[in-house]
Amino acid sequence: MRIGNTVYDYGEWNGGYGKNSFGVAGNGIVLKFSGKDADNYISNRSKLYATVSHNVTGLNTSAMVGYYEGLINSGQVVYINDPVGRMTNTGVRVDTYNLIGNQCATKVTQALQIGGAPYIPPNYSMSPIGINSYLNALELMNRMNY
């Protein structure tokens, strides 16, 4: 999730970044990149994986940043390879990743809830496909001033 100048990403990294590094369960890692590093991260990730971008307005981005920073501050720094191949300590183990119930879309859903996004029930988590459909609809509603 990009909030302003910073990208936060969550996943199970299996000790490194690469096409075969994701697993179904393991260390739940939050990555944080700012400025040019954020741009590079998105660019490199988009070359490896299907990546979708949405522009949603009207949310409390300070609360959303607080959510991600709270995760980072509660975790343990781990050393992983970032997308450009240098060793980085921007990875923070915050919990246990589980493809079924605690994955990237779970964290995005929680951040959106905290940011005041409409129509998300409390403690609800969407799948990656569900979050994409939701953000498409929210983006359209924003354009229509709904």
Buried (B, 14 or more C-beta within 10 A) or exposed (E): BBBEEBBBBBBBBBBEBEEEBBBEBBBBBBBBBBEEBBBBBBEBBEEEEEEEEBEBEEBEBEEBBBBBBEBBEEBEEBEBBBBEEEEBEBBBBBBEBBBEEBBBBBBBBBBBBBBEBEEBEEEEBBEBEEBBEBBEEBBEBBEEEE
